[in-house]
Amino acid sequence: MITAYPITLAQAADARAIAELSRDAIERGLSWRWTERRVLRSILEPTVNVAVARREGELLGFAVMQYGDEDAHISLFAVRAAERRTGLGSALLAWLEATATIAGMRSIRLEARAGNAPAKAFYRHHGFSESGTNPGYYEDVEDAVRMVKQLRPSALPTAMPPWRPTP
C-alpha cells in the first residue's frame, strides 16, 4: 500500500544505505561504482532527485533520477527484496513520474540489464517501452536494454518554419 511508504528526498545520512542497496541489488557481479561518496554527490546535485522510501527509519527502496532540458533519466532504482511486489516500487516510480511531469520533462529514460526480465516487465507495466540496446553496457558483462516513457510530445516541431514578421 502506497500510504505505508512515505517517499521523501534523501538526506546525506541516507547515502551509505543507498550505496549498499545499490551494490547488493543492482551492481551484483559488477564493480561497486555507486559508492557512498558518489551517492552523496547525487543527493547534493541540484539537477538530481534521490528519492527514498522507508519504514520506521529503515531504507526500503530508492531511486536516483537526473534532469536534462527535456528528458529525465533514472540512473538507479532499487527495492529491498523483501519489499518487492508490495507496491513500493510502483509508488517510487509514480513519485518520479509526477516530479518529472511537474518539471516539464518530455520523457523518462533508463537502462535495465538485458537479462533482468522482472525489471523489464515492471517498467513495461508502467508504460515504458524498449527503445534499443547498449551492447556491453554493464562492464562488458551484460548488455543493457534502453527503455523510455513519453510524458508529453516534444515541445518543438522537428523543423521550425522560418520566422516572418507579422504584417
Phi and psi in degrees as a GROMACS rama.xvg file:
@    title "Ramachandran Plot"
@    xaxis  label "Phi"
@    yaxis  label "Psi"
@TYPE xy
-60.3954  -42.1042  ILE-2
-63.8454  -19.3735  THR-3
-77.1142  -8.72929  ALA-4
-127.599  80.199  TYR-5
-63.1742  135.196  PRO-6
-110.149  128.371  ILE-7
-135.737  169.946  THR-8
-73.6297  142.723  LEU-9
-67.867  152.473  ALA-10
-109.684  165.489  GLN-11
-54.6185  -36.1926  ALA-12
-65.4145  -15.7332  ALA-13
-84.1208  -12.8984  ASP-14
-57.2867  -43.9062  ALA-15
-64.8253  -46.877  ARG-16
-63.783  -38.4133  ALA-17
-64.3339  -46.4624  ILE-18
-60.6034  -42.182  ALA-19
-67.1792  -39.8815  GLU-20
-66.5395  -37.992  LEU-21
-61.0337  -47.5578  SER-22
-56.9173  -44.6424  ARG-23
-81.2266  -34.9076  ASP-24
-101.315  -28.1283  ALA-25
-111.783  -46.3398  ILE-26
-92.9323  12.0124  GLU-27
-57.7832  133.921  ARG-28
82.2799  0.56171  GLY-29
-124.21  172.269  LEU-30
-66.8747  146.91  SER-31
-81.7871  100.463  TRP-32
-99.2554  -30.795  ARG-33
-90.2019  69.935  TRP-34
-75.4854  171.724  THR-35
-55.2412  -41.1874  GLU-36
-64.6543  -43.3411  ARG-37
-67.2539  -40.5965  ARG-38
-63.1381  -42.8987  VAL-39
-60.4104  -41.3794  LEU-40
-58.7341  -40.4783  ARG-41
-66.044  -40.9907  SER-42
-60.0729  -37.1494  ILE-43
-86.313  -12.4968  LEU-44
-76.6478  125.173  GLU-45
-67.6482  -19.5003  PRO-46
-96.1781  15.9631  THR-47
-131.299  138.427  VAL-48
-109.422  129.833  ASN-49
-114.914  108.174  VAL-50
-100.858  143.368  ALA-51
-131.982  150.116  VAL-52
-122.077  134.9  ALA-53
-144.547  160.453  ARG-54
-134.377  127.62  ARG-55
50.0216  42.5106  GLU-56
83.1876  -10.3628  GLY-57
-91.0384  129.705  GLU-58
-70.1184  123.82  LEU-59
-105.698  -26.9601  LEU-60
-169.83  165.547  GLY-61
-156.203  165.571  PHE-62
-147.411  141.406  ALA-63
-119.161  121.108  VAL-64
-131.562  128.523  MET-65
-98.2492  147.001  GLN-66
-113.035  128.805  TYR-67
-102.967  -161.341  GLY-68
-66.7807  -43.0795  ASP-69
-130.618  -11.6365  GLU-70
-127.008  141.991  ASP-71
-104.877  154.688  ALA-72
-134.424  121.572  HIS-73
-81.8158  113.581  ILE-74
-84.7429  -39.338  SER-75
-143.547  146.161  LEU-76
-156.175  118.522  PHE-77
-148.528  146.31  ALA-78
-129.515  136.235  VAL-79
-54.7134  143.454  ARG-80
-53.9209  -40.323  ALA-81
-68.1208  -17.5369  ALA-82
-103.234  -1.597  GLU-83
-69.1812  147.822  ARG-84
67.3997  26.55  ARG-85
-111.862  -4.66044  THR-86
101.397  -8.90882  GLY-87
-63.4426  -47.8619  LEU-88
-60.6717  -41.5093  GLY-89
-63.1002  -38.9689  SER-90
-65.6008  -43.5123  ALA-91
-61.5961  -44.7562  LEU-92
-65.4834  -39.3473  LEU-93
-62.9542  -39.6711  ALA-94
-61.0699  -46.3398  TRP-95
-61.8512  -44.4209  LEU-96
-63.9417  -43.162  GLU-97
-62.5686  -41.9506  ALA-98
-65.1625  -43.9569  THR-99
-64.8609  -38.8479  ALA-100
-63.9358  -46.119  THR-101
-60.8363  -35.9351  ILE-102
-76.075  -4.2051  ALA-103
82.7019  18.887  GLY-104
-69.5119  145.374  MET-105
-81.6678  -35.9945  ARG-106
-154.466  165.201  SER-107
-118.998  131.847  ILE-108
-120.292  157.829  ARG-109
-163.285  168.65  LEU-110
-121.907  144.829  GLU-111
-131.966  152.132  ALA-112
-60.8437  134.869  ARG-113
-58.1364  -32.7831  ALA-114
-89.2086  4.01017  GLY-115
-93.747  77.8817  ASN-116
-58.8269  -41.5945  ALA-117
-61.3996  -40.1543  PRO-118
-65.6004  -45.4801  ALA-119
-62.7435  -39.9947  LYS-120
-64.966  -40.3284  ALA-121
-59.2737  -49.766  PHE-122
-66.8693  -40.1386  TYR-123
-60.3753  -41.5235  ARG-124
-58.0041  -29.4135  HIS-125
-99.534  20.141  HIS-126
93.2305  5.913  GLY-127
-83.9234  150.387  PHE-128
-128.645  154.033  SER-129
-74.4582  134.692  GLU-130
-121.484  4.88594  SER-131
151.957  -175.027  GLY-132
-131.135  156.247  THR-133
-121.776  98.418  ASN-134
-60.0842  133.806  PRO-135
66.9271  15.5705  GLY-136
-54.4231  -39.4024  TYR-137
-93.7762  79.0307  TYR-138
51.8995  33.6408  GLU-139
60.8984  15.0672  ASP-140
-90.8102  -36.0977  VAL-141
-152.795  149.47  GLU-142
-78.6299  160.417  ASP-143
-111.592  147.52  ALA-144
-104.218  124.89  VAL-145
-83.8896  137.354  ARG-146
-131.877  151.62  MET-147
-144.667  146.643  VAL-148
-127.093  122.248  LYS-149
-78.8949  129.199  GLN-150
-99.0022  -30.332  LEU-151
-160.285  160.479  ARG-152
-67.5477  160.584  PRO-153
-57.6597  142.424  SER-154
-69.4573  -27.6193  ALA-155
-118.033  142.613  LEU-156
-65.8614  161.232  PRO-157
-65.3257  -33.0037  THR-158
-127.613  122.058  ALA-159
-83.9079  132.779  MET-160
-68.3791  152.933  PRO-161
-63.0673  145.918  PRO-162
-75.0009  135.833  TRP-163
-132.542  138.212  ARG-164
-66.8093  148.765  PRO-165
-77.7508  141.017  THR-166
